[in-house]
Amino acid sequence: MAYLLPSEFATKMVDAGESKIYMSTRDTLIRAFMAGAILALAAVFAITIAVQTGVFLIGAILFPVGFCMLYLMGFDLLTGVFVLTPLAWLAKRPGVTWPQILRNWGLVFLGNFGGALTVAFMMSFVFTMGYNIDGGAIATKVAGIGEARTLGYAEHGVAGWFTIFVRGMLCNWMVSLGVVGAMISTHVSGKVLAMWMPIMLFFFMGFEHSVVNMFLFPFGLIMGGEFSIMDYFIWNEIPTALGNLVGGLAFTGLTIYSTHARTAPKRVIPTGGSNKTVAAAKVHDKV
C-alpha cells in the first residue's frame, strides 16, 4: 500500500478544499444528498445489527462501510467540508472567501439533510409495511435514542448543551481523521483501512455526528419518539454541528496544516561556540 508523507497529503487537503469551493451548485447538492443517504443507510444497518445480535461493538465495527463507500464515490459530508474548505482560505487560494465557504457549508447541509431524511422515510415505510404495523424492536430502539439524546440532555440545561457540543467535537476529530486518512494512500485497501479505524471509534463511543443525526432523529420521530422537532434542533443538531466544526478544524485540519503545510523554521542550535543551523537527518521509509 503506497503511503504519502504528511507534507504531501497536507497539500492534498488544501487542494480538496479549494475544489469544493469551485464545484457547481448542482454537483454540490447531488454529492451531499448521496452522502447523507448512504451514511443514513449505514446507521440503520449498524443499529439493526446491534439490536439483532445484542452486541453494539459488532454494529460499530461494520458502520464504517457506509463512510468508505461515500468517500470512494466522491460524495461530501458536512463534517468533511467543515475541515477542508477553511484550509484553502488559509492557503490564500484565489476565489476562496468566507462567503464562498459559508455557501458551500449551507449547500452541503441541505444536501446531507435531504438524503438522510429521504432514507428516514424509506426505512420507516419498510419497517412498518407502509405504516400499517408496528416498527418493531429497531423502531423502538431508535425512538429511545432520539429521546435520550435530546430530552436527556435538556434535563441538564446548559451543561447538557455543552456536553453535546464536546461530543460533537470528539466526533469530528475522529471523522476528519478518516477523511484525511483516505489521502495517505493511493490504493483502495489503504484508504479503507485508514478510514475504518477512526470511524469505528466515533460510532462505538456514541459521539455526536451531525449528518448521522439528520437520519436518526427524524426516523425516531416517525417511529413514535416522544420529542419534538425543536427539541431535536436545539438539544442536538445545532450544538452537534457547531462541535463538529470546532473539533474537526481545531484537532485535525489546523494541526496538520500548521505543522506539515506551514512547517516552522528549523531550530538554530549553538555548536562549537557559534550559532549554526544543524540540518535534520533524512529518514527514508522502507516499505
C-alpha positions in Angstrom: 0.0 0.0 0.0 1.7 3.2 -1.2 2.0 5.7 1.6 2.1 9.5 1.2 4.0 11.6 3.7 2.1 14.1 5.8 3.7 17.0 3.9 2.2 15.5 0.7 -1.3 14.8 1.9 -1.5 18.2 3.7 -1.3 19.8 0.2 -4.0 17.4 -1.0 -6.2 18.6 1.9 -5.9 22.2 0.7 -6.5 21.2 -3.0 -9.6 19.3 -1.9 -10.9 22.3 0.0 -10.4 24.6 -3.0 -12.1 22.2 -5.4 -15.2 22.1 -3.2 -15.5 25.9 -3.3 -15.4 25.9 -7.1 -17.9 23.0 -7.5 -21.2 23.9 -9.2 -24.3 24.2 -7.1 -25.9 21.2 -8.8 -22.9 18.9 -8.2 -22.5 20.1 -4.6 -26.2 19.2 -3.8 -26.1 15.9 -5.6 -22.9 14.7 -3.9 -24.1 15.9 -0.5 -27.5 14.3 -1.0 -25.9 10.9 -1.8 -23.5 11.2 1.1 -26.4 11.8 3.6 -28.4 9.0 2.2 -25.5 6.4 2.3 -24.5 7.4 5.8 -28.1 7.1 6.9 -28.3 3.5 5.5 -25.0 2.7 7.3 -26.5 4.0 10.5 -29.7 1.9 10.3 -27.6 -1.1 9.2 -25.3 -0.8 12.3 -28.3 -0.3 14.6 -30.1 -3.3 13.1 -27.0 -5.5 13.7 -26.6 -4.2 17.2 -30.3 -4.9 18.1 -30.4 -8.3 16.5 -27.0 -9.5 18.0 -27.3 -7.7 21.3 -23.6 -6.7 20.7 -23.2 -3.0 19.9 -19.5 -3.5 19.1 -20.4 -5.5 16.1 -22.5 -2.7 14.8 -19.7 -0.2 15.4 -17.2 -2.4 13.6 -19.4 -2.6 10.5 -20.8 1.0 10.4 -17.7 2.4 8.6 -18.7 0.6 5.4 -21.0 3.5 4.7 -18.4 6.1 5.2 -15.9 4.2 3.0 -18.5 3.9 0.2 -19.5 7.5 0.1 -15.9 8.7 0.2 -14.7 6.4 -2.5 -17.6 7.7 -4.7 -16.5 11.3 -4.2 -19.6 12.4 -2.1 -19.4 15.1 0.5 -20.3 15.3 4.2 -20.8 18.5 6.2 -18.2 17.2 8.6 -15.6 16.9 5.9 -16.1 20.4 4.3 -16.0 21.9 7.8 -12.3 20.9 7.9 -11.1 21.2 4.3 -12.6 24.4 2.9 -11.1 26.8 5.5 -7.6 25.4 4.8 -7.9 26.6 1.2 -8.7 30.1 2.6 -5.7 29.9 4.9 -3.5 29.0 2.0 -4.8 32.0 0.1 -6.2 30.1 -2.8 -7.7 32.5 -5.3 -11.5 32.9 -5.0 -11.7 31.2 -1.7 -13.5 33.7 0.6 -15.6 33.2 3.7 -18.9 34.0 1.9 -18.0 31.2 -0.6 -17.1 28.8 2.3 -20.4 29.5 4.1 -22.2 29.0 0.8 -20.6 25.6 0.4 -21.4 24.6 4.0 -25.0 25.6 3.5 -25.5 23.6 0.3 -23.8 20.6 1.8 -26.0 20.8 4.9 -29.1 21.0 2.7 -28.0 18.1 0.6 -27.0 15.9 3.5 -30.3 16.6 5.3 -32.3 15.8 2.1 -30.5 12.5 1.7 -30.8 11.5 5.3 -34.5 12.5 5.5 -35.3 10.5 2.3 -33.8 7.4 3.8 -35.6 8.0 7.1 -38.9 8.0 5.3 -38.0 5.0 3.1 -36.8 2.9 6.1 -39.8 3.8 8.2 -42.1 2.7 5.4 -40.1 -0.6 5.1 -40.2 -1.3 8.9 -43.9 -0.6 9.2 -45.1 -2.2 5.9 -46.3 1.1 4.7 -47.2 2.4 8.2 -49.6 -0.5 8.8 -47.8 -2.3 11.5 -45.5 -1.5 14.5 -41.9 -0.8 13.6 -40.6 -3.5 16.0 -37.5 -3.5 18.1 -35.4 -1.4 15.8 -38.0 1.4 15.7 -38.3 1.3 19.5 -34.5 1.5 19.8 -34.2 4.5 17.5 -37.1 6.3 19.2 -35.4 5.7 22.5 -32.1 7.1 21.2 -33.9 10.2 20.0 -35.5 10.8 23.4 -32.3 10.2 25.3 -30.2 12.4 23.2 -32.5 15.4 23.2 -34.6 15.4 26.3 -31.9 13.6 28.2 -29.5 16.5 27.5 -32.2 19.1 28.1 -32.7 17.9 31.7 -29.2 19.2 32.4 -29.7 22.6 30.9 -26.5 24.5 29.8 -24.3 21.6 31.0 -26.3 19.2 28.8 -26.0 21.5 25.7 -22.2 21.8 26.1 -21.9 18.0 26.7 -23.4 17.6 23.2 -21.1 20.2 21.8 -18.0 18.4 23.2 -19.2 15.1 22.0 -19.6 16.7 18.6 -16.0 18.0 18.8 -14.7 14.5 19.6 -16.8 13.0 16.8 -15.4 15.2 14.0 -11.9 14.9 15.4 -12.2 11.2 14.5 -14.3 11.6 11.4 -12.0 14.2 9.9 -9.1 11.8 10.6 -11.0 9.3 8.4 -11.3 11.9 5.7 -7.6 12.8 5.8 -6.6 9.2 6.3 -8.0 8.3 2.9 -5.5 10.7 1.4 -2.4 8.9 2.8 -2.7 6.0 0.4 -3.1 5.6 -3.4 -4.6 2.2 -3.0 -8.3 1.4 -2.2 -7.3 -1.1 0.5 -5.0 1.5 2.2 -7.7 4.2 2.0 -10.4 1.9 3.5 -8.1 0.8 6.4 -7.2 4.4 7.3 -10.9 5.5 7.2 -12.2 2.5 9.1 -10.3 2.9 12.4 -11.4 6.4 13.5 -15.0 6.0 12.2 -15.4 2.8 14.2 -14.1 4.6 17.3 -16.5 7.5 17.0 -19.5 5.3 16.4 -18.8 2.9 19.3 -18.2 5.8 21.7 -21.5 7.4 20.9 -20.1 10.7 19.8 -22.5 13.1 18.0 -22.3 13.3 14.2 -24.5 16.0 12.6 -25.2 14.0 9.5 -26.0 10.7 11.2 -28.3 12.6 13.4 -30.1 14.0 10.4 -31.3 10.5 9.9 -31.6 9.2 13.5 -33.9 11.9 14.9 -36.4 12.3 12.0 -36.6 8.5 11.9 -37.1 8.4 15.7 -39.9 11.0 15.4 -41.6 9.0 12.7 -41.3 5.8 14.8 -43.0 7.4 17.7 -40.3 9.1 19.7 -41.7 11.5 22.3 -39.7 14.6 21.5 -40.3 17.5 19.2 -38.5 18.9 16.1 -37.4 21.9 18.1 -36.0 19.5 20.8 -34.0 17.9 18.0 -32.6 21.1 16.6 -31.9 22.9 19.9 -30.8 20.0 22.0 -28.9 18.1 19.4 -28.4 19.2 15.8 -27.2 22.8 16.5 -24.7 22.0 19.2 -23.6 18.9 17.4 -22.9 20.8 14.1 -21.0 23.5 16.0 -19.0 20.9 17.9 -18.2 19.1 14.6 -17.0 22.3 13.1 -14.7 23.2 16.0 -13.4 19.7 16.8 -12.6 18.8 13.2 -11.0 22.1 12.3 -9.0 22.5 15.6 -7.8 18.9 16.2 -7.3 17.8 12.6 -7.4 20.5 9.9 -5.4 23.2 11.6 -3.0 20.9 13.3 -2.0 19.0 10.2 -1.9 22.2 8.1 0.1 24.2 10.6 2.8 21.6 11.2 3.0 19.9 7.8 2.0 22.5 5.2 3.3 25.6 7.1 6.2 24.0 8.9 8.0 26.3 11.3 11.7 27.2 10.5 14.2 24.7 11.9 15.9 25.4 15.2 19.3 27.1 15.4 21.4 25.1 17.8 24.7 26.5 19.2 27.7 24.3 18.2 31.3 25.0 18.9 30.8 28.5 20.3 28.9 29.7 17.3 25.3 29.5 16.2 24.9 27.1 13.3 21.8 25.6 11.8 22.0 21.8 12.2 20.4 20.0 9.3 17.9 17.4 10.2 18.7 13.9 9.3 16.7 12.5 6.4 14.8 9.4 7.2 13.7 7.2 4.4 10.8 4.9 5.0 11.2 1.4 3.5 8.1 -0.4 2.8 
